[in-house]
Amino acid sequence: MYPETGTTKADVLAYYAAVAPVLIPAARNRPATRKRWVHGVGTAGAPGEMFFQKNLDHSAPGWVPRAAITHKERTIQYPLVNDSATLTWLAQIASLEIHVPQWRVDSHGNALPPDRLVLDLDPGEGAGLAECVEVAKLARTILQDVGLDPVPVTSGSKGIHLYAALDGSQSSDQISDFAHELARALEADHPDLAVSDMKKTLRTGKVLVDWSQNNAAKTTIVPYSLRGRHHPTVAAPRTWRELGSASLQHLDYHEVMKRVAAGKEPFAPISGGASTGGHGTGGRASDYGPDHREDLGSGGRAGGSRAEDSPKEAGDGGDADPRLDLYRTKRDKAATPEPFTAERHLAGKDGETLRETFVIQEHHASRLHYDFRLERDGVLVSWALPKGVPTTGTKNHLAVQTEDHPMDYADFEGTIPKGQYGAGTVTIWDRGHYECEKWIAGKEVIATLTGEEGGGLGGTRRFALIHTGQGNDQWLIHLMDPQGSRKGHAGPGRAVETAESDTADTDRADSDTAERDTADADTDAGTANPPPPGDVSEFSPMLASSGTLADLPDKDWQYELKWDGVRALIVGDATKIRLISRNGNDMSASYPELTDRSCWPEQDFVADGEIIAVGRGGRSDFGLLQGRMKLTKAADVAKVQTSIPVKLMLFDLLSDAGEDLRGLRLSERRKRLDAFFRPSACPVELSFVIDGDAAHILESAAELGLEGIMAKRTDGRYVGQRSRSWLKLKVERTQEVVVGGWRPGKGGRQDSVGSLLLGVPDGAKLRYVGRVGSGFSTRELKELRQQLDALPRKTSPFRDVPHADAADAHWVSAKLVGEVTFGDWTGSGKLRHPVWRGWRLDKTPSDVVVEPAAGS
């Protein structure tokens, strides 16, 4: 790369790896222009070819963070040097010099006001570094008089860059005017030494005080960047004591590496240090002539927003971070339990990992919505999802970007008092870490989220967030295929074009109110017409989360019995009734006694309920229902209708005569359900609401031998996904499991199955939770081998199976879901005394989550 010194690309890569902890804070969140020498810098007699590059190539890795900057006639995507991976990639493509402006972009892709001032002291012919030092000292005195403490950087080319940190309260134009006046003052007081005019004829023997790089459209080489000169010099931050040395020289990369290794970082007062968010730095456009002076576009606009209209940003994500100004202005710190700090989450952060924190919170404000938050540069970048997290790739949901939140909000659960911004209850729906695949500030984000066991995501999910181009806050969120799958290669843009979307035409949202009051963000929730009942793709069942009595702190709940059966959406049109399972299968043929059109109201509708088998004493019997679940032929169903009678227990109404009711509170939907239902000859009943104390109701359910009760928030909206608005409180502990193998039986079961090996999803594998060998009926034992022999695989689908259980195991593809009862979880995470209950044909492995331990 540098022929005269024999410096190779390996040396360049090693250098940038060594200085990454100090260079990245100086460059973070600043759109980077690159000067590239793909064949090396050459020699004095044969200089290498150099070219500027602004826009990222299509071949750039998706994980490179970037910002879309709007110029007068086009939008360009610039990389953001926010992590060592990106810095290494830039070095790999021979981007020897990295140039950045004096302003940054925020998480919305908007340009922030400048947070530093730069003076480029450029010696003319007959002047040198010594004269630059004299001017630097004079400029330092003036800057100190106005409260600024500058840091010098020897540019690695000819002169010195002088930086001072700003508070972000003024625009680029204001800072540029100030720098211009300072340059003129130096010229007036020291006409034989300093000049503020860029004409080369006026610069002989003097130092040009180049103030122009404070213009929002200009860039300067970032401190610690290499220079593309014949020797590998560096734009190196220095101390004022060093500037006083008569032997002051520019530093090469070896010397800078030694300084960094020794802990010397003079630029920390400007950049905030290696662990905080980004300030950029020096270099000068005049080093490569006026024709090549880099222009970021008129006014420094990013994402279509003026810098002076954007919030301030500091970078620590804590109580004083200006990026959180909007967050703080909306909240009374003395009146709300919400956090204002980042103390817990930023302790020990190095800012270099691609695995960052996420949290999704269920927020019962004036309207139920979900808050989707991704950690980015020390804050939680946040979106409000009025219709929840998408559960299918065929439907995009509206996402309204809101103000950044402090990092400690990732742990927040509680009640925001009435009268306060966002009054209502906040609970954590899921949280964990994510891997960023692409982040274009203000334009597009692709990330793979891995949640907690038992969380609402149900494992790992890949999402794309895409700005709609309407307003600053209107986005769509799309559930993508896992990375590497064939469909996933189409990319999020294509997915959004083809999938049905909640567009801004039907979901208008205001960024100031959408997160807290989704009446604005979801205006069609109670009035929009749903698709015809023949198309149920719009409707997904709302799922309950496991809970305990400790989760019921207030009285805004209604209680019903937990019916031990199979979930069904009932879809009625003018001619027929259909029963749709929670995974979208049509179950109508299995339960013809429930689909007589004359037993139902005449209008189109969509209702929700549970199909149960009526056992002894009139109680629901899930084991008995197994005899109906697999039957589809009319003759087979007719044979067992008398011996296995079923009922449908209705508990919700989603659509009535073309009116979508899902945006209504549960209390209002229940009134509509009561008016909708009419007794008939069909075995259809209302799931009755039970008055009283939850503890007493649960105790009574135990005495009656029932599975448990359902607690539902009376102000909750119907969302087609798992929610803590519905809690299931169980008497008998049950766990859904995925079958991953089986062991042969002995004695009378030697030709059948002795036990099933069970697991729960844990990433790409199953976590082994034990084996079950009891609870099977004779009929089930006969069918088990046939079912399992159809799904053989050579290797174990589990992460860790004890040798004793694996010794004679037959492995099967992890496709079948069953359910067991059990006593408790062991300390090693196994099921204690599991007993088989039956198959869950209505569920897939991705639906399986770990039920919490008793009392948790």
Buried (B, 14 or more C-beta within 10 A) or exposed (E): BBEEBEBEBEBBBBBBBBBBBBBBBBBBBBBBBBBBBEEBBBEEEEBBEBEBBBBBEEEBEBBBBBBBBBBEEEBBBBBBBBBBBBBBBBBEBBBBBBBBBBBBBBBBBBBBBBBBBBBBBBBBEEBEBEBBBBBBBBBBEBBEEEEBEBBBBBBBBBBBBBBBBBEBEBBBBBBBBBBBEBBBBBBEEBEEBBBBEBEEEEBEEBBBBBBBBBBBBBBBBBBBBBBBBBBBBBBBBBEBEBBEEEEBEBBBBBBBBEBBEEEBBBBBBBBBBBBBBBBBBBBBBBBBEEEEBBBBBEBBBBBBBBBBEBBBBBBBBBBEBBBBBBBBEBBEEEEBEBBBBBEEBBEEBEBBEBEBBBBBBBBBBBBBBBBBBBBBBBBBBBBBBBBBBBBBBBBBBBBBBBBBBBBBBBEBEEBBEEEBBBBBBBBBBBBBBBBBBBBBBBBBBBBBBBBBBBBBBBBBBBBBBBBBEEBBBBBBBBBBBEBEEEEBEBBBEEBBEEBEBBBBEEBBBBBBBBBBBBBBBBBBBBEBEBBEBEEBEBBBBBBBBBBBBEBBEEEBBBBBBBBBBBBBBBBBBEEBBBBBBBBBEEBBBBBBBBBBEEBBBEBBBBBBBBBBBBBEEEBBBBBBBBBBBEBEEEEEBEEEBEEBBBBBBBBBBBBBEEBBBBBBBBBBBBEBBEEBBEEEEBBBBBBEBBEEEBEEBBEBBBEEEBBBBBBBBBBBBBBBBBBBBBBBBBBBBBBBBBBBBBBBBEEEBEEBBBBBBBBBBBEEBBBBBBBBBEBBEEEBBEBBBEBBEEBEEEEBBBEEBEEEBBEEBBBBBBEBBBBBBBEEBEEEBBBEEBBBBBBBBBBBBBBBBBBBEEEE
